[in-house]
Amino acid sequence: MKTETMELPNFRSDRQIFKSQIAEMFKELRKKKVIARMNFWCCQSCGCANVDRMFDEKPEMWGYVFYHQQDEQGIGESKPSVHVAYGLTAELSKDASDDERKEMDRKERELNRLMLITAQKCGLLVDWNGDTGRRMELVYRGNEDEQN
């Protein structure tokens, strides 16, 4: 007698789907010369310190985005979200010219725009008020069919 086996669908949790969307977003950002790391170091201070070292090793990179281990621990199973740190490779000196300040502002806006567009392209929502002193929150969109 022949026994048939039925293959069950591969169910993934919202958390797993969310993290795969972030991985896709970060992969796309790396293609644009932005350092992008998940679960990077223990906290934001250590993450930022180590991003600076990475810029020394990869001078072609112009920006960064990451979330750290404490953020990773906070990603829930239901309606997952995570805050990401981001910034540019260079900081302005106190005696920077107006032109240098304008160029830094332009690059910062470019990085913000790139992050927003890429997150949305990868199926994520972004909660952010435009304040560069505040981390962006990436939010799992969920199943569109369930929301309607």
C-alpha positions as CSV (number, residue, x, y, z in Angstrom):
1,M,0.0,0.0,0.0
2,K,1.4,3.4,-1.0
3,T,1.4,6.1,1.7
4,E,1.1,9.7,0.6
5,T,2.8,12.4,2.5
6,M,1.4,15.8,2.6
7,E,3.9,18.7,2.8
8,L,2.9,21.3,5.3
9,P,3.3,25.0,4.5
10,N,6.3,26.6,6.1
11,F,4.9,29.0,8.7
12,R,7.0,31.9,9.9
13,S,6.2,34.1,12.8
14,D,5.7,37.8,12.4
15,R,9.0,38.3,14.1
16,Q,10.8,36.1,11.6
17,I,9.2,37.8,8.6
18,F,10.0,41.2,10.1
19,K,13.7,40.3,10.6
20,S,13.9,39.0,7.1
21,Q,12.5,42.4,5.8
22,I,15.1,44.2,7.8
23,A,17.8,42.0,6.4
24,E,16.6,42.8,2.9
25,M,16.6,46.5,3.7
26,F,20.1,46.4,5.1
27,K,21.3,44.4,2.1
28,E,20.0,47.1,-0.2
29,L,21.6,49.9,1.9
30,R,25.0,48.1,1.7
31,K,24.7,48.2,-2.1
32,K,24.4,52.0,-1.7
33,K,27.6,52.2,0.4
34,V,25.9,52.4,3.8
35,I,27.2,50.2,6.6
36,A,24.1,48.3,7.8
37,R,24.2,45.8,10.7
38,M,21.6,43.8,12.6
39,N,22.1,42.9,16.3
40,F,25.3,45.0,16.3
41,W,27.2,45.2,19.6
42,C,25.6,45.3,23.0
43,C,24.3,48.9,23.1
44,Q,24.2,52.1,21.0
45,S,27.3,53.6,22.5
46,C,29.4,50.5,21.6
47,G,27.8,50.2,18.2
48,C,28.6,53.8,17.3
49,A,32.2,53.5,18.5
50,N,32.6,50.4,16.4
51,V,30.9,52.0,13.3
52,D,33.6,54.6,13.4
53,R,36.3,51.9,13.2
54,M,34.5,50.3,10.3
55,F,34.6,53.6,8.4
56,D,38.4,53.6,8.9
57,E,38.5,50.1,7.3
58,K,36.0,51.0,4.5
59,P,36.5,54.6,3.5
60,E,34.1,54.3,0.5
61,M,31.2,54.0,2.9
62,W,29.3,57.2,3.6
63,G,26.6,56.4,6.1
64,Y,25.5,53.8,8.7
65,V,22.4,52.2,10.2
66,F,22.2,49.5,12.9
67,Y,20.3,48.2,15.8
68,H,22.0,46.6,18.8
69,Q,21.6,43.6,21.0
70,Q,19.4,45.4,23.5
71,D,17.1,46.4,20.6
72,E,17.1,42.8,19.3
73,Q,15.8,41.5,22.7
74,G,12.9,44.0,22.5
75,I,11.6,42.7,19.1
76,G,8.3,41.1,20.1
77,E,6.4,38.3,18.4
78,S,3.3,40.4,18.1
79,K,3.5,43.6,16.0
80,P,7.3,43.6,16.0
81,S,9.3,46.9,15.7
82,V,12.8,48.1,16.3
83,H,14.6,51.5,16.6
84,V,17.6,51.9,14.4
85,A,20.6,54.3,14.9
86,Y,21.9,56.0,11.7
87,G,24.3,58.7,10.7
88,L,27.1,59.8,8.4
89,T,30.7,58.9,8.3
90,A,32.0,62.4,9.1
91,E,31.1,65.0,11.7
92,L,31.5,68.7,11.3
93,S,34.2,70.5,13.1
94,K,33.3,73.5,15.2
95,D,34.8,75.8,12.7
96,A,33.1,74.3,9.6
97,S,32.1,76.7,6.9
98,D,28.6,77.4,5.8
99,D,29.2,75.4,2.6
100,E,30.4,72.4,4.7
101,R,27.4,72.6,6.9
102,K,25.0,72.7,3.9
103,E,26.8,69.7,2.3
104,M,26.5,67.8,5.6
105,D,22.8,68.6,5.8
106,R,22.3,67.5,2.2
107,K,24.0,64.2,2.8
108,E,22.0,63.7,6.0
109,R,18.7,64.3,4.1
110,E,19.9,61.9,1.4
111,L,20.6,59.1,3.9
112,N,17.2,59.7,5.6
113,R,15.4,59.6,2.3
114,L,17.3,56.4,1.2
115,M,16.4,54.7,4.5
116,L,12.7,55.6,4.2
117,I,12.4,54.5,0.6
118,T,14.3,51.3,1.1
119,A,12.3,50.4,4.3
120,Q,9.0,50.9,2.4
121,K,10.3,48.9,-0.6
122,C,11.1,46.0,1.7
123,G,7.6,46.1,3.2
124,L,8.3,48.0,6.4
125,L,6.6,50.9,7.9
126,V,8.7,53.7,9.4
127,D,7.6,55.8,12.5
128,W,9.8,58.9,12.5
129,N,9.0,62.6,12.8
130,G,12.0,63.8,10.8
131,D,14.1,64.8,13.8
132,T,17.6,63.5,13.1
133,G,18.2,63.4,16.9
134,R,15.7,60.6,17.1
135,R,16.1,57.1,16.0
136,M,13.8,55.8,13.3
137,E,11.5,53.0,14.3
138,L,11.0,50.2,11.7
139,V,7.6,48.6,12.2
140,Y,6.2,45.3,10.8
141,R,3.4,46.0,8.4
142,G,1.8,42.6,8.9
143,N,-0.5,40.8,6.5
144,E,-2.4,43.4,4.4
145,D,-5.4,41.0,4.1
146,E,-5.7,40.8,7.9
147,Q,-5.8,44.6,8.3
148,N,-8.7,45.1,5.9
